[in-house]
């Protein structure tokens, strides 16, 4: 399960100190994603099993208890979530124009509406899966 941690970046006139993310053993790429910074606190998503390396002394990393209000705030501030939401809308728009959607909503219940609704819900389910991979 993905976990979320938080910390406050250390910034002074000479430098900015950020979290040190773990590396993938095979690719040596950093793993984890900075989700958002809210009121000076930065939230980072770490994949299951990721272990943070030693951190600079200027920052303290804390595990996050994701309350519904905090989850919503991070989602609203997270560029990844905005991108996922946009992709869901684009997937639906590839098959149904806005005028088609309005027409189908007015004709419900019907077989055409059910087909549209099933497709839209599958797109939304994909979006929820992507957000869950971020811990949201």
C-alpha positions in Angstrom: 0.0 0.0 0.0 1.3 3.5 -0.9 2.1 5.7 2.1 2.3 9.4 2.4 4.9 11.3 4.4 5.2 15.0 5.1 8.0 17.4 5.8 8.8 21.1 5.6 11.5 22.2 3.1 14.4 24.1 4.5 14.9 27.3 2.5 17.3 30.1 3.3 19.1 32.7 1.1 21.7 30.2 0.1 19.9 26.9 -0.5 16.8 24.8 -0.4 16.9 21.4 1.3 14.3 18.8 0.2 13.5 15.2 1.0 15.9 12.5 -0.3 13.8 9.9 -2.0 14.8 6.2 -2.2 16.3 4.7 -5.4 15.1 1.8 -7.3 17.8 -0.9 -7.0 17.8 -1.8 -10.7 17.3 1.5 -12.5 18.7 3.8 -9.8 15.9 6.2 -10.5 14.3 8.0 -7.5 11.0 6.5 -6.5 8.2 8.5 -4.9 6.2 11.5 -5.9 5.9 15.0 -4.4 2.1 15.4 -4.3 1.6 19.0 -3.1 2.7 21.7 -0.7 0.0 23.0 1.6 0.6 25.8 4.1 4.4 25.1 4.0 4.1 21.3 4.5 5.1 19.1 1.5 3.3 15.8 1.1 5.1 12.9 -0.7 3.8 9.6 -1.9 6.0 6.5 -1.4 5.3 3.1 -3.0 4.8 0.1 -0.8 8.0 -1.1 0.7 10.0 2.0 -0.1 12.4 2.9 2.7 13.6 6.5 2.9 17.4 6.9 3.1 19.0 9.1 5.8 17.7 12.6 5.5 19.4 16.0 5.7 19.5 17.3 9.3 17.5 20.4 8.3 14.3 18.4 7.6 12.2 16.0 9.6 10.0 13.5 7.7 6.8 12.4 9.4 4.2 9.7 8.4 0.8 11.2 7.6 -2.5 10.2 9.0 -4.7 10.9 6.0 -7.9 12.4 7.3 -10.8 12.9 4.7 -10.2 16.7 4.9 -6.4 16.4 4.3 -6.9 13.9 1.5 -9.3 16.3 -0.2 -6.8 19.2 0.3 -4.0 17.2 -1.2 -6.1 16.1 -4.1 -7.1 19.7 -4.8 -3.5 20.9 -4.8 -1.9 17.9 -6.5 -0.9 18.4 -10.2 -1.0 14.6 -10.7 -4.7 14.4 -9.6 -5.6 17.4 -11.9 -3.9 15.5 -14.8 -5.8 12.3 -13.9 -9.1 14.1 -13.7 -8.4 15.7 -17.1 -7.5 12.3 -18.6 -10.8 10.8 -17.3 -12.7 13.7 -18.9 -10.8 13.2 -22.2 -11.5 9.5 -22.2 -15.2 10.1 -21.9 -15.1 12.9 -24.5 -13.4 10.6 -27.0 -16.6 8.7 -27.2 -19.3 11.1 -26.1 -19.6 14.9 -26.7 -21.0 17.1 -24.0 -24.2 17.5 -26.0 -24.4 13.6 -26.3 -24.0 13.3 -22.6 -26.7 15.8 -21.9 -29.1 14.1 -24.3 -28.4 10.7 -22.7 -29.0 12.0 -19.2 -32.4 13.4 -20.3 -33.3 10.0 -22.0 -32.5 7.9 -19.0 -33.4 5.2 -18.3 -32.6 3.6 -21.7 -30.2 1.1 -23.1 -28.1 4.0 -24.6 -27.9 5.7 -21.3 -26.8 2.5 -19.6 -24.0 2.0 -22.2 -22.9 5.6 -21.7 -23.0 5.3 -17.9 -21.1 2.0 -17.9 -18.4 3.6 -20.1 -18.2 6.8 -18.0 -18.0 4.7 -14.8 -15.2 2.6 -16.2 -13.3 5.8 -17.0 -13.9 7.1 -13.5 -12.8 3.7 -12.0 -9.5 4.0 -13.9 -9.1 7.5 -12.4 -9.7 6.2 -8.9 -7.1 3.4 -9.5 -4.5 6.0 -10.6 -5.2 8.2 -7.6 -4.9 5.1 -5.3 -1.5 4.4 -6.7 -0.5 7.9 -5.3 -2.1 7.0 -1.9 -5.1 9.1 -2.5 
